[in-house]
Amino acid sequence: MNNDKPNYFDLVYQVVREIPKGRVTSYGAIAHYLGLKSGARMVGYAMNAAHAMPDVPAQRVVNRQGLLTGKHHFGAPTRMQELLEADGIRVENDQVVDFDRVFWDPEKELGI
C-alpha cells in the first residue's frame, strides 16, 4: 500500500471542506493549489473515495468545464445534481449553469 495516498487524500479533503455552499471548484484547481504533481486525476480518486464521508462535499468538485463527470460515483444517477441543487447550484444536462460565476478557486480564496 502506498503510504502517501492517505496524506494526499487528506490534503484534498481539507480543501474540499472549504468550498462554500453555492460554489464549485475543479479537480485541476485543487491539484494546482496543493502543488501536487499527480494532478487532477488523483484529486478525482480522492473524491471517489470521499462519498462515504458526509463532511466532504464531493459534489462541489466538477471537471474544468463544469461537467458532472464524477456523477456515477454518487450511487443514483441524479444524486450529484440533487446535492448541488440543494447547495443552490443550477445544473442542466450534467453541467453547472454559470460555471464561471460560481467557480471557487482555492488559490485565490485560500491563498498560497
PyMOL commands that set and color helices and strands:
alter all, ss='L'
color gray80, all
select helices_A, chain A and resi 4-18+27-34+39-49+58-60+71-73+79-86+99-102+106-110
alter helices_A, ss='H'
color red, helices_A
select strands_A, chain A and resi 25-26+61-62+91-92+95-96
alter strands_A, ss='S'
color yellow, strands_A
deselect
rebuild
show_as cartoon
